[in-house]
Amino acid sequence: MKKSIALVLMLMMAAFGAAPVFADADTNEGGQAQVKNVQVGSRNASTGWVEVMDNAHAEASKGRDAGEHVAGVVAGGAIGIRKGIHRIGGGIIDLATFWIPKKQPLVTPEKARLE
């Protein structure tokens, strides 16, 4: 087990250490594009669950009485789950392909609303 963990760690270090070599030197200012992809990807992958609460609140606040608020929470929760899955999936893809320079992130806006 220890040998397999050591092997995986060595492969990851080799892959991450050689990754900036494949990027285009003209569009990559010292690896800044890779760093931004990792930052955006990790932020999106870790904060995708915020979309559920944010959309549930946004839909519930549109209602005028208790029944509409409850319906808004249910509908907003469903919308939030869909957006959360999209955000987490986009973050995972950004993390998996961080060495490829992108003009814009996969998910817009770049981060979930954490207020």
Backbone as JSON Lines, residues from 0, in Angstrom:
{"i":0,"aa":"M","n":[0.82,-1.19,0.0],"ca":[0.0,0.0,0.0],"c":[0.87,1.27,0.0]}
{"i":1,"aa":"K","n":[1.93,1.24,0.83],"ca":[2.81,2.41,0.89],"c":[3.53,2.62,-0.43]}
{"i":2,"aa":"K","n":[3.88,1.53,-1.08],"ca":[4.57,1.65,-2.36],"c":[3.66,2.25,-3.43]}
{"i":3,"aa":"S","n":[2.39,1.87,-3.4],"ca":[1.46,2.42,-4.4],"c":[1.2,3.9,-4.16]}
{"i":4,"aa":"I","n":[1.13,4.3,-2.89],"ca":[0.96,5.72,-2.58],"c":[2.18,6.51,-3.02]}
{"i":5,"aa":"A","n":[3.35,5.96,-2.75],"ca":[4.58,6.63,-3.17],"c":[4.66,6.74,-4.69]}
{"i":6,"aa":"L","n":[4.24,5.69,-5.39],"ca":[4.24,5.72,-6.85],"c":[3.29,6.78,-7.39]}
{"i":7,"aa":"V","n":[2.1,6.86,-6.81],"ca":[1.12,7.86,-7.25],"c":[1.65,9.26,-6.99]}
{"i":8,"aa":"L","n":[2.26,9.49,-5.85],"ca":[2.81,10.81,-5.55],"c":[3.94,11.18,-6.51]}
{"i":9,"aa":"M","n":[4.8,10.22,-6.83],"ca":[5.88,10.5,-7.76],"c":[5.35,10.79,-9.16]}
{"i":10,"aa":"L","n":[4.32,10.06,-9.59],"ca":[3.72,10.32,-10.9],"c":[3.06,11.7,-10.93]}
{"i":11,"aa":"M","n":[2.4,12.09,-9.84],"ca":[1.78,13.41,-9.79],"c":[2.83,14.51,-9.83]}
{"i":12,"aa":"M","n":[3.93,14.32,-9.11],"ca":[4.98,15.33,-9.13],"c":[5.6,15.44,-10.51]}
{"i":13,"aa":"A","n":[5.77,14.31,-11.18],"ca":[6.33,14.34,-12.53],"c":[5.37,15.02,-13.5]}
{"i":14,"aa":"A","n":[4.08,14.74,-13.37],"ca":[3.09,15.32,-14.28],"c":[2.95,16.82,-14.04]}
{"i":15,"aa":"F","n":[2.88,17.24,-12.78],"ca":[2.69,18.65,-12.5],"c":[3.96,19.45,-12.74]}
{"i":16,"aa":"G","n":[5.1,18.84,-12.56],"ca":[6.36,19.54,-12.81],"c":[6.62,19.77,-14.29]}
{"i":17,"aa":"A","n":[6.14,18.88,-15.14],"ca":[6.37,18.99,-16.58],"c":[5.23,19.68,-17.31]}
{"i":18,"aa":"A","n":[4.15,19.95,-16.64],"ca":[2.96,20.49,-17.3],"c":[3.19,21.85,-17.95]}
{"i":19,"aa":"P","n":[3.85,22.84,-17.32],"ca":[4.02,24.13,-17.97],"c":[4.85,24.09,-19.24]}
{"i":20,"aa":"V","n":[5.61,23.03,-19.45],"ca":[6.44,22.92,-20.65],"c":[5.57,22.85,-21.9]}
{"i":21,"aa":"F","n":[4.37,22.29,-21.8],"ca":[3.51,22.09,-22.96],"c":[2.76,23.35,-23.36]}
{"i":22,"aa":"A","n":[2.73,24.37,-22.52],"ca":[1.96,25.57,-22.8],"c":[2.72,26.45,-23.8]}
{"i":23,"aa":"D","n":[1.97,27.28,-24.51],"ca":[2.55,28.2,-25.47],"c":[3.23,29.34,-24.72]}
{"i":24,"aa":"A","n":[4.46,29.63,-25.04],"ca":[5.23,30.63,-24.32],"c":[4.69,32.04,-24.54]}
{"i":25,"aa":"D","n":[4.05,32.31,-25.68],"ca":[3.55,33.65,-25.96],"c":[2.32,33.99,-25.13]}
{"i":26,"aa":"T","n":[1.45,33.02,-24.87],"ca":[0.22,33.28,-24.13],"c":[0.36,32.99,-22.66]}
{"i":27,"aa":"N","n":[1.49,32.49,-22.21],"ca":[1.66,32.08,-20.83],"c":[2.77,32.89,-20.19]}
{"i":28,"aa":"E","n":[2.43,33.82,-19.37],"ca":[3.41,34.66,-18.69],"c":[3.89,33.96,-17.43]}
{"i":29,"aa":"G","n":[4.87,33.1,-17.56],"ca":[5.46,32.45,-16.4],"c":[4.51,31.51,-15.68]}
{"i":30,"aa":"G","n":[3.58,30.9,-16.36],"ca":[2.66,29.95,-15.73],"c":[1.44,30.59,-15.11]}
{"i":31,"aa":"Q","n":[1.18,31.86,-15.38],"ca":[0.04,32.54,-14.77],"c":[-1.3,31.95,-15.2]}
{"i":32,"aa":"A","n":[-1.38,31.49,-16.44],"ca":[-2.62,30.89,-16.92],"c":[-2.9,29.59,-16.17]}
{"i":33,"aa":"Q","n":[-1.88,28.81,-15.91],"ca":[-2.07,27.56,-15.18],"c":[-2.48,27.83,-13.74]}
{"i":34,"aa":"V","n":[-1.86,28.82,-13.13],"ca":[-2.2,29.16,-11.75],"c":[-3.66,29.63,-11.66]}
{"i":35,"aa":"K","n":[-4.09,30.44,-12.61],"ca":[-5.48,30.92,-12.62],"c":[-6.44,29.76,-12.83]}
{"i":36,"aa":"N","n":[-6.1,28.82,-13.71],"ca":[-6.97,27.66,-13.94],"c":[-7.09,26.82,-12.68]}
{"i":37,"aa":"V","n":[-6.0,26.64,-11.96],"ca":[-6.06,25.87,-10.72],"c":[-6.89,26.61,-9.67]}
{"i":38,"aa":"Q","n":[-6.7,27.92,-9.56],"ca":[-7.46,28.7,-8.58],"c":[-8.96,28.66,-8.86]}
{"i":39,"aa":"V","n":[-9.32,28.94,-10.1],"ca":[-10.73,28.96,-10.47],"c":[-11.34,27.56,-10.35]}
{"i":40,"aa":"G","n":[-10.61,26.56,-10.8],"ca":[-11.12,25.19,-10.73],"c":[-11.32,24.72,-9.31]}
{"i":41,"aa":"S","n":[-10.37,24.98,-8.44],"ca":[-10.52,24.54,-7.05],"c":[-11.62,25.32,-6.34]}
{"i":42,"aa":"R","n":[-11.76,26.6,-6.65],"ca":[-12.83,27.39,-6.04],"c":[-14.19,26.88,-6.49]}
{"i":43,"aa":"N","n":[-14.34,26.6,-7.77],"ca":[-15.62,26.11,-8.28],"c":[-15.94,24.71,-7.77]}
{"i":44,"aa":"A","n":[-14.93,23.85,-7.71],"ca":[-15.17,22.48,-7.25],"c":[-15.54,22.44,-5.77]}
{"i":45,"aa":"S","n":[-15.01,23.37,-4.99],"ca":[-15.29,23.34,-3.55],"c":[-16.49,24.17,-3.13]}
{"i":46,"aa":"T","n":[-16.94,25.09,-3.96],"ca":[-18.07,25.94,-3.55],"c":[-19.32,25.73,-4.4]}
{"i":47,"aa":"G","n":[-19.42,24.63,-5.1],"ca":[-20.6,24.38,-5.93],"c":[-21.86,24.22,-5.11]}
{"i":48,"aa":"W","n":[-21.74,23.73,-3.88],"ca":[-22.91,23.53,-3.04],"c":[-23.59,24.84,-2.67]}
{"i":49,"aa":"V","n":[-22.9,25.96,-2.75],"ca":[-23.47,27.26,-2.41],"c":[-24.6,27.61,-3.38]}
{"i":50,"aa":"E","n":[-24.54,27.11,-4.6],"ca":[-25.57,27.39,-5.6],"c":[-26.94,26.93,-5.13]}
{"i":51,"aa":"V","n":[-27.02,25.81,-4.4],"ca":[-28.3,25.28,-3.94],"c":[-28.96,26.28,-3.0]}
{"i":52,"aa":"M","n":[-28.22,26.75,-2.0],"ca":[-28.81,27.69,-1.04],"c":[-29.1,29.04,-1.68]}
{"i":53,"aa":"D","n":[-28.21,29.5,-2.54],"ca":[-28.37,30.8,-3.17],"c":[-29.62,30.84,-4.05]}
{"i":54,"aa":"N","n":[-29.81,29.8,-4.87],"ca":[-30.98,29.78,-5.75],"c":[-32.27,29.51,-5.0]}
{"i":55,"aa":"A","n":[-32.21,28.7,-3.95],"ca":[-33.4,28.47,-3.12],"c":[-33.85,29.78,-2.48]}
{"i":56,"aa":"H","n":[-32.91,30.56,-1.98],"ca":[-33.26,31.85,-1.38],"c":[-33.8,32.82,-2.43]}
{"i":57,"aa":"A","n":[-33.16,32.85,-3.59],"ca":[-33.59,33.79,-4.64],"c":[-35.01,33.48,-5.1]}
{"i":58,"aa":"E","n":[-35.34,32.2,-5.28],"ca":[-36.69,31.84,-5.73],"c":[-37.72,32.03,-4.62]}
{"i":59,"aa":"A","n":[-37.35,31.74,-3.37],"ca":[-38.29,31.9,-2.25],"c":[-38.61,33.36,-2.01]}
{"i":60,"aa":"S","n":[-37.66,34.23,-2.23],"ca":[-37.9,35.66,-1.98],"c":[-38.83,36.28,-3.02]}
{"i":61,"aa":"K","n":[-39.11,35.58,-4.12],"ca":[-40.02,36.1,-5.13],"c":[-41.48,35.92,-4.72]}
{"i":62,"aa":"G","n":[-41.75,35.02,-3.76],"ca":[-43.12,34.73,-3.37],"c":[-43.74,35.82,-2.52]}
{"i":63,"aa":"R","n":[-45.11,35.83,-2.52],"ca":[-45.84,36.83,-1.74],"c":[-46.44,36.24,-0.47]}
{"i":64,"aa":"D","n":[-46.73,34.94,-0.45],"ca":[-47.28,34.32,0.75],"c":[-46.5,33.05,1.06]}
{"i":65,"aa":"A","n":[-46.91,32.36,2.13],"ca":[-46.14,31.2,2.61],"c":[-46.09,30.08,1.57]}
{"i":66,"aa":"G","n":[-47.18,29.83,0.87],"ca":[-47.21,28.77,-0.14],"c":[-46.24,29.04,-1.28]}
{"i":67,"aa":"E","n":[-46.19,30.29,-1.72],"ca":[-45.26,30.64,-2.79],"c":[-43.8,30.58,-2.31]}
{"i":68,"aa":"H","n":[-43.58,30.89,-1.04],"ca":[-42.21,30.78,-0.5],"c":[-41.76,29.32,-0.48]}
{"i":69,"aa":"V","n":[-42.65,28.42,-0.05],"ca":[-42.3,27.0,-0.01],"c":[-42.05,26.48,-1.43]}
{"i":70,"aa":"A","n":[-42.92,26.85,-2.36],"ca":[-42.73,26.43,-3.75],"c":[-41.43,27.0,-4.31]}
{"i":71,"aa":"G","n":[-41.09,28.22,-3.92],"ca":[-39.84,28.83,-4.36],"c":[-38.62,28.11,-3.82]}
{"i":72,"aa":"V","n":[-38.71,27.65,-2.57],"ca":[-37.59,26.9,-1.98],"c":[-37.39,25.59,-2.74]}
{"i":73,"aa":"V","n":[-38.47,24.9,-3.06],"ca":[-38.37,23.63,-3.77],"c":[-37.84,23.85,-5.19]}
{"i":74,"aa":"A","n":[-38.42,24.81,-5.9],"ca":[-37.97,25.08,-7.27],"c":[-36.55,25.62,-7.28]}
{"i":75,"aa":"G","n":[-36.23,26.52,-6.37],"ca":[-34.88,27.07,-6.29],"c":[-33.86,26.01,-5.91]}
{"i":76,"aa":"G","n":[-34.27,25.07,-5.05],"ca":[-33.37,23.97,-4.71],"c":[-33.04,23.12,-5.92]}
{"i":77,"aa":"A","n":[-34.04,22.84,-6.75],"ca":[-33.81,22.04,-7.96],"c":[-32.9,22.8,-8.94]}
{"i":78,"aa":"I","n":[-33.16,24.08,-9.11],"ca":[-32.32,24.9,-9.98],"c":[-30.89,24.95,-9.43]}
{"i":79,"aa":"G","n":[-30.78,25.1,-8.11],"ca":[-29.47,25.17,-7.47],"c":[-28.68,23.88,-7.6]}
{"i":80,"aa":"I","n":[-29.37,22.74,-7.51],"ca":[-28.68,21.46,-7.68],"c":[-28.11,21.36,-9.09]}
{"i":81,"aa":"R","n":[-28.9,21.77,-10.08],"ca":[-28.41,21.72,-11.46],"c":[-27.21,22.65,-11.64]}
{"i":82,"aa":"K","n":[-27.29,23.87,-11.13],"ca":[-26.18,24.81,-11.26],"c":[-24.97,24.38,-10.45]}
{"i":83,"aa":"G","n":[-25.21,23.76,-9.29],"ca":[-24.12,23.26,-8.46],"c":[-23.36,22.14,-9.14]}
{"i":84,"aa":"I","n":[-24.1,21.21,-9.76],"ca":[-23.45,20.12,-10.49],"c":[-22.62,20.69,-11.64]}
{"i":85,"aa":"H","n":[-23.18,21.68,-12.32],"ca":[-22.45,22.33,-13.42],"c":[-21.17,22.98,-12.9]}
{"i":86,"aa":"R","n":[-21.27,23.7,-11.78],"ca":[-20.1,24.4,-11.23],"c":[-19.04,23.41,-10.75]}
{"i":87,"aa":"I","n":[-19.45,22.36,-10.05],"ca":[-18.49,21.36,-9.56],"c":[-17.85,20.63,-10.73]}
{"i":88,"aa":"G","n":[-18.64,20.26,-11.73],"ca":[-18.09,19.58,-12.91],"c":[-17.12,20.46,-13.67]}
{"i":89,"aa":"G","n":[-17.47,21.74,-13.84],"ca":[-16.56,22.67,-14.5],"c":[-15.27,22.86,-13.72]}
{"i":90,"aa":"G","n":[-15.38,22.9,-12.4],"ca":[-14.18,23.03,-11.57],"c":[-13.28,21.81,-11.68]}
{"i":91,"aa":"I","n":[-13.88,20.64,-11.71],"ca":[-13.09,19.41,-11.85],"c":[-12.4,19.37,-13.21]}
{"i":92,"aa":"I","n":[-13.12,19.79,-14.25],"ca":[-12.5,19.83,-15.59],"c":[-11.37,20.85,-15.63]}
{"i":93,"aa":"D","n":[-11.58,22.02,-15.0],"ca":[-10.51,23.02,-14.94],"c":[-9.28,22.47,-14.21]}
{"i":94,"aa":"L","n":[-9.5,21.74,-13.12],"ca":[-8.37,21.16,-12.39],"c":[-7.68,20.06,-13.18]}
{"i":95,"aa":"A","n":[-8.46,19.28,-13.91],"ca":[-7.87,18.18,-14.67],"c":[-7.1,18.67,-15.9]}
{"i":96,"aa":"T","n":[-7.47,19.84,-16.43],"ca":[-6.83,20.36,-17.64],"c":[-6.2,21.72,-17.39]}
{"i":97,"aa":"F","n":[-5.61,21.92,-16.21],"ca":[-5.11,23.24,-15.85],"c":[-3.96,23.7,-16.72]}
{"i":98,"aa":"W","n":[-3.22,22.8,-17.32],"ca":[-2.04,23.2,-18.11],"c":[-2.42,23.76,-19.47]}
{"i":99,"aa":"I","n":[-3.68,23.6,-19.88],"ca":[-4.13,24.12,-21.17],"c":[-4.6,25.57,-20.96]}
{"i":100,"aa":"P","n":[-3.96,26.54,-21.59],"ca":[-4.39,27.93,-21.41],"c":[-5.79,28.14,-22.01]}
{"i":101,"aa":"K","n":[-6.67,28.74,-21.24],"ca":[-8.04,29.01,-21.68],"c":[-8.25,30.52,-21.7]}
{"i":102,"aa":"K","n":[-9.07,30.97,-22.63],"ca":[-9.37,32.4,-22.7],"c":[-10.33,32.81,-21.58]}
{"i":103,"aa":"Q","n":[-11.26,31.91,-21.22],"ca":[-12.21,32.2,-20.15],"c":[-12.55,30.89,-19.45]}
{"i":104,"aa":"P","n":[-12.99,30.97,-18.19],"ca":[-13.31,29.75,-17.45],"c":[-14.56,29.06,-18.0]}
{"i":105,"aa":"L","n":[-14.74,27.81,-17.62],"ca":[-15.87,27.04,-18.11],"c":[-17.19,27.51,-17.51]}
{"i":106,"aa":"V","n":[-17.17,28.02,-16.29],"ca":[-18.37,28.45,-15.6],"c":[-18.33,29.96,-15.39]}
{"i":107,"aa":"T","n":[-19.41,30.64,-15.71],"ca":[-19.5,32.08,-15.53],"c":[-20.63,32.39,-14.54]}
{"i":108,"aa":"P","n":[-20.47,33.19,-13.53],"ca":[-19.27,33.86,-13.08],"c":[-18.27,32.88,-12.5]}
{"i":109,"aa":"E","n":[-17.03,33.36,-12.29],"ca":[-15.95,32.46,-11.89],"c":[-16.12,31.86,-10.51]}
{"i":110,"aa":"K","n":[-16.9,32.48,-9.65],"ca":[-17.09,31.93,-8.31],"c":[-18.54,32.04,-7.88]}
{"i":111,"aa":"A","n":[-18.92,31.16,-6.97],"ca":[-20.27,31.19,-6.43],"c":[-20.37,32.37,-5.46]}
{"i":112,"aa":"R","n":[-21.58,32.83,-5.25],"ca":[-21.8,33.97,-4.37],"c":[-21.72,33.51,-2.92]}
{"i":113,"aa":"L","n":[-20.7,33.93,-2.22],"ca":[-20.51,33.56,-0.82],"c":[-20.69,34.81,0.04]}
{"i":114,"aa":"E","n":[-21.91,35.21,0.28],"ca":[-22.17,36.42,1.08],"c":[-23.06,36.09,2.24]}
